Amino acid sequence: MGEQKTRKRAIERETLITHDGTTITVAHFHVSGQEKGIILIPPLIGGSFILFGRQFSYLVKQGYRIVSFNYRGHDLSQGRFTLASMFSDTLDIALRLKNSQPDTPLFAVGTCSGSMPLFHIVNRIPHLIQGLVFVNAIYDLQQTATPWESMKIYVRSRGLSIPHSAGEIASVVLDEVFPEIDKGPDHFGILTYDRVNLTRISFEYVLKLGPRMNFTCPIPTLCMYGKGDEMLGMDDPNTEIKYREEFEKRFPNIMFSTFEADHFMTGLKTQVAQTMHLFVAPLSASA
C-alpha cells in the first residue's frame, strides 16, 4: 500500500518573520482538491484575515487558496502599525508565497484600504503577481479625506476645543469616513491605538508618504466598484470618471466591472467573487 498523503487543514495559521524581524500572523484557506492558484488578499486597516476566508469562500471552492494576514500591531501580529510597514510586510508575504511555490500562479486582491499595499508591490516588482483585482479600492492616502477636510470634520463635530489625544482626532474623523467599522477613542476595529505609531502615521498621511501612482503596470487587472459607493464618492459622475482615469493611466491592461452596490458590496459578495473567478481562471490556466 502506498504512503497516504496528509490532507491539509482547511484553515492553516503560520507565523512569518518580516525583513526587520517582526512576527506576522498569516492564514491560509486551503482548497480541498487540486490547487489552481494562490490569491493574496491584504487585510483592511483595523481588520482581520478572518473576514476574507469567509467572504471569498467561493474562490476556495473553485480551487484557489486564499492567503491573508494581520498587519503588525493587529491581534497576535507583533510590532506597532505604520503605513510604511503595511506596505513592506505585504511585499514580504508576497515574496514568501512566490518563492515557496514559483510554479503556482499568484494573484492579489485589494479591497478598500487593502489595495494600497498592492500598488507598492507592483511598483517594486511588477511581475511578481500574475493578475490584480481591485474592489472599491482606495489608491491614495488622502482619497477619502484630505488633511483640510479632516480638520473640518473634527471642528464640525467638536468645535474648536483642543483634542485630548491624536486618538480622539482619529476617532472623530474615521467615524465619518468609515461609519460601518467599530471604533472608539482607543481603537479602530481590532487595532488599538497603543499599538500604532501615531506620530509617524500622521506624517505619512499628511505628507502622502504612501504608494505612488507614478508607475505603469502591464499585468492583467480587473477593477470593480459599486456605483452607489458614497464612501469613495462614486455617486458623483465626475468622481467616477477621475477614478477610472487614475487606474487606466497606471494599468493599461485593465478592465472594469461595476455593481449597483455600496462600498461593502452588500448583498452582492457572491457575484463579486464569481466575477473575480471569471477573470483569474483563464490566467491560471495559461500560466
Legacy VTK file of the C-alpha trace (Angstrom):
# vtk DataFile Version 3.0
C-alpha trace
ASCII
DATASET POLYDATA
POINTS 287 float
0.000 0.000 0.000
1.407 3.410 -0.943
2.094 6.103 1.566
-1.073 8.073 2.375
-0.846 11.783 1.635
-1.651 14.031 4.575
-4.526 16.376 3.836
-4.009 19.987 4.834
-6.380 21.621 7.271
-8.989 23.909 5.731
-7.520 26.846 7.675
-3.819 26.889 8.477
-2.194 29.616 10.540
1.529 30.276 10.499
3.935 32.976 11.572
6.172 34.881 9.204
9.269 36.811 10.208
9.481 40.015 8.180
12.613 41.674 6.805
13.048 43.604 10.083
12.402 40.647 12.408
8.741 41.278 13.226
6.430 38.269 13.621
3.255 38.441 11.497
0.305 36.031 11.683
-0.627 34.602 8.274
-3.676 32.479 7.414
-4.062 30.039 4.503
-7.560 28.959 3.453
-6.772 25.737 1.591
-8.725 24.096 -1.202
-9.931 20.519 -0.770
-8.716 19.348 -4.199
-6.136 20.463 -6.719
-4.834 23.980 -6.182
-5.107 26.183 -9.287
-3.529 29.272 -7.820
-2.931 31.440 -4.766
-4.805 34.674 -4.097
-3.190 37.079 -1.633
-5.648 39.484 -0.013
-4.148 42.160 2.257
-6.471 42.907 5.186
-8.150 46.204 5.901
-6.598 48.553 8.425
-8.196 47.535 11.706
-9.456 44.313 10.149
-8.666 40.626 10.484
-7.790 37.938 7.946
-10.880 36.016 9.095
-13.070 38.350 7.005
-11.654 37.203 3.671
-11.753 33.497 4.388
-15.498 33.858 4.794
-16.127 36.445 2.110
-14.240 34.616 -0.650
-15.053 31.020 0.219
-16.499 30.747 -3.301
-12.981 31.146 -4.745
-11.626 28.491 -2.384
-14.273 26.092 -3.697
-13.095 26.886 -7.240
-9.550 25.761 -6.372
-7.806 28.953 -5.243
-6.037 29.142 -1.911
-6.835 32.412 -0.147
-3.964 33.863 1.877
-4.451 36.802 4.214
-2.790 38.008 7.398
-2.947 40.528 10.208
-0.855 43.661 9.879
1.689 44.276 12.612
0.033 45.717 15.698
-3.161 43.789 14.930
-4.132 40.961 17.284
-1.278 38.410 17.541
0.970 40.093 14.966
3.799 41.853 16.762
5.105 45.390 16.433
3.485 48.800 16.004
1.439 49.676 12.949
2.588 52.243 10.389
1.656 52.685 6.758
5.238 52.006 5.651
5.218 48.653 7.465
1.806 47.863 5.985
3.332 48.097 2.508
6.605 46.314 3.232
5.006 43.464 5.203
2.630 42.738 2.321
5.585 42.590 -0.064
7.421 40.222 2.313
4.447 37.843 2.310
4.032 38.000 -1.475
7.719 37.175 -1.931
7.458 34.266 0.514
4.479 32.830 -1.369
6.138 33.150 -4.769
9.493 31.779 -3.619
7.889 28.785 -1.901
5.779 27.851 -4.953
7.306 29.541 -8.018
5.254 27.478 -10.477
1.889 28.297 -8.881
0.096 31.382 -10.270
-0.019 34.162 -7.683
-2.845 36.688 -7.802
-3.718 39.548 -5.472
-6.977 41.208 -4.492
-7.091 44.659 -2.942
-10.295 45.809 -1.269
-10.706 49.331 0.129
-7.505 50.286 2.055
-6.086 46.819 1.369
-5.417 47.925 -2.201
-2.648 50.378 -1.274
-0.009 47.728 -0.427
-0.558 46.213 -3.880
0.450 49.470 -5.532
3.663 49.219 -3.536
4.265 45.654 -4.761
3.721 46.330 -8.469
5.816 49.480 -8.198
8.718 47.498 -6.724
8.390 44.121 -8.515
5.897 44.465 -11.408
5.807 40.801 -12.499
5.659 39.168 -9.081
1.883 38.839 -9.437
0.107 37.288 -12.448
-3.121 39.231 -12.101
-4.584 42.007 -9.940
-8.129 42.624 -8.763
-9.289 45.810 -7.051
-12.638 46.143 -5.275
-13.740 49.643 -4.239
-10.050 50.427 -3.962
-8.514 53.294 -2.042
-5.409 54.181 -4.032
-4.386 57.387 -2.255
-3.879 58.135 1.444
-5.991 61.278 1.127
-8.610 59.877 -1.227
-11.417 59.773 1.327
-10.407 62.945 3.200
-7.584 65.452 2.769
-5.981 66.974 5.910
-8.108 70.096 5.419
-11.271 68.013 5.086
-10.291 66.011 8.189
-9.853 69.233 10.133
-13.297 70.432 9.077
-14.818 67.085 10.123
-13.310 67.412 13.601
-14.342 71.069 14.056
-17.862 70.327 12.847
-18.145 67.559 15.461
-16.245 69.016 18.445
-15.966 72.733 17.770
-12.666 74.489 18.397
-11.872 72.565 21.564
-8.339 71.193 21.832
-8.369 67.392 21.434
-7.092 65.283 24.331
-5.153 62.961 22.047
-4.384 62.033 18.456
-6.638 59.033 19.035
-9.572 61.348 19.689
-8.986 63.137 16.388
-8.692 59.832 14.554
-11.876 58.514 16.158
-13.939 61.561 15.136
-12.636 61.677 11.558
-12.731 57.936 10.930
-16.260 57.729 12.349
-17.462 59.899 9.472
-15.192 58.456 6.773
-15.690 54.779 7.758
-19.035 54.753 9.609
-19.567 50.985 9.444
-16.384 49.998 11.331
-16.395 49.599 15.116
-14.210 52.307 16.618
-13.651 54.460 19.681
-11.083 56.841 21.181
-8.751 53.897 21.835
-9.277 51.591 18.848
-10.168 51.230 15.173
-11.528 47.754 14.549
-9.120 45.277 16.150
-6.275 47.820 16.074
-5.737 49.631 19.376
-4.029 52.998 19.200
-1.396 51.995 21.762
-0.077 49.641 19.046
0.126 52.377 16.406
2.994 54.785 15.851
0.547 57.695 15.720
3.217 60.339 15.191
4.685 58.542 12.198
1.352 57.585 10.671
0.180 61.207 10.967
3.216 62.371 8.989
2.684 59.568 6.451
-0.885 60.723 5.962
-0.281 64.484 5.842
2.777 64.221 3.580
1.249 61.399 1.490
4.216 59.134 2.080
2.358 56.160 0.678
2.352 54.209 -2.582
2.899 56.478 -5.556
0.669 56.252 -8.600
3.629 57.122 -10.837
4.213 53.737 -12.449
2.873 51.717 -15.357
1.994 48.103 -14.616
1.370 45.836 -17.650
-0.121 42.831 -15.846
-3.828 41.996 -16.351
-6.002 43.974 -13.943
-9.664 43.971 -13.010
-11.146 46.968 -11.198
-14.575 46.529 -9.624
-16.555 49.160 -7.784
-20.029 49.918 -6.555
-21.728 52.796 -8.346
-23.522 53.546 -5.096
-20.294 53.761 -3.073
-20.756 57.035 -1.182
-17.549 56.477 0.794
-15.494 56.856 -2.389
-17.956 59.305 -3.903
-18.954 57.083 -6.820
-22.448 58.563 -6.717
-20.823 61.640 -8.321
-20.233 61.051 -12.080
-17.162 63.325 -12.128
-15.547 61.389 -9.274
-16.243 58.126 -11.080
-14.593 59.426 -14.263
-11.491 60.562 -12.357
-11.343 57.244 -10.516
-11.303 55.271 -13.759
-8.732 57.596 -15.307
-6.365 57.136 -12.359
-6.405 53.377 -12.894
-6.300 53.464 -16.689
-3.114 55.514 -16.858
-1.322 53.185 -14.400
-2.743 49.851 -15.580
-3.015 49.831 -19.393
-4.227 46.207 -19.408
-7.275 46.903 -17.245
-10.963 46.101 -17.424
-13.755 47.485 -15.252
-16.810 45.843 -13.751
-19.440 47.850 -11.896
-22.192 46.878 -9.498
-25.227 48.743 -8.213
-23.835 48.424 -4.711
-22.412 50.283 -1.742
-18.796 50.273 -0.531
-19.175 46.873 1.105
-20.918 45.263 -1.907
-23.797 44.431 0.430
-25.850 41.522 -0.868
-23.569 41.024 -3.882
-20.454 39.387 -2.410
-21.038 36.095 -4.226
-21.471 37.879 -7.562
-18.260 39.821 -6.910
-16.382 36.571 -6.201
-17.827 34.984 -9.349
-16.600 37.924 -11.434
-13.145 37.527 -9.888
-13.175 33.851 -10.823
-14.023 34.614 -14.447
-11.010 36.922 -14.506
-8.387 34.709 -12.830
-9.440 31.326 -14.291
-8.017 31.840 -17.807
-4.867 33.439 -16.375
-4.182 30.470 -14.101
-4.935 28.015 -16.914
-2.377 29.669 -19.198
0.350 30.038 -16.558
LINES 1 288
287 0 1 2 3 4 5 6 7 8 9 10 11 12 13 14 15 16 17 18 19 20 21 22 23 24 25 26 27 28 29 30 31 32 33 34 35 36 37 38 39 40 41 42 43 44 45 46 47 48 49 50 51 52 53 54 55 56 57 58 59 60 61 62 63 64 65 66 67 68 69 70 71 72 73 74 75 76 77 78 79 80 81 82 83 84 85 86 87 88 89 90 91 92 93 94 95 96 97 98 99 100 101 102 103 104 105 106 107 108 109 110 111 112 113 114 115 116 117 118 119 120 121 122 123 124 125 126 127 128 129 130 131 132 133 134 135 136 137 138 139 140 141 142 143 144 145 146 147 148 149 150 151 152 153 154 155 156 157 158 159 160 161 162 163 164 165 166 167 168 169 170 171 172 173 174 175 176 177 178 179 180 181 182 183 184 185 186 187 188 189 190 191 192 193 194 195 196 197 198 199 200 201 202 203 204 205 206 207 208 209 210 211 212 213 214 215 216 217 218 219 220 221 222 223 224 225 226 227 228 229 230 231 232 233 234 235 236 237 238 239 240 241 242 243 244 245 246 247 248 249 250 251 252 253 254 255 256 257 258 259 260 261 262 263 264 265 266 267 268 269 270 271 272 273 274 275 276 277 278 279 280 281 282 283 284 285 286
